[in-house]
Amino acid sequence: MCTVTLSFDKNDKVASEKLAALLGTGLFVQLDSQEELDIDYSDQSLYEDDPSFPKIDRDLTPEELEQLIIEDLHSIYKVEYAV
């Protein structure tokens, strides 16, 4: 399991739409409060880059992000023609 923490301006319509699109993929769930997370933020390994992830020099649209995720899932599960 992996926990991703995002912060954004809830009044920003574009940010809210992007979050909704990300949650709409079904790959992530939204927790109600920080209290549900058991994270030691003093652990420096949380802030290290993972060299296995490709570096992307620009922001991705929700559609581009979805396509990357689907391609990864197809590769991981050896599925060629699935949604």
C-alpha positions, 0 to 999 in steps of 0.5 A: 500500500502507498499513501499519497498526500495532496494539498490544494486550494479547494476553491480552485475549480481546475484543481478540484476537477483534476482531483476528481479525475484522479479519484475517478480512475478508482486507483486511489481513495480519499481519506477523511482526515490526517488522523487516519494516516500512520506516517512518520514524516521525520523519516527521510526516505519519504523524501528520496526520489525513486529512480525507477519512476520516469522523470516527466518535465511537465504537468500531465493532463488527467487523460495523460496520467490515466493513459500512463497508469493503464499502460503500466497496469497492462504491462504488470498484468500482461494484459493487452486489450483491457480497460 
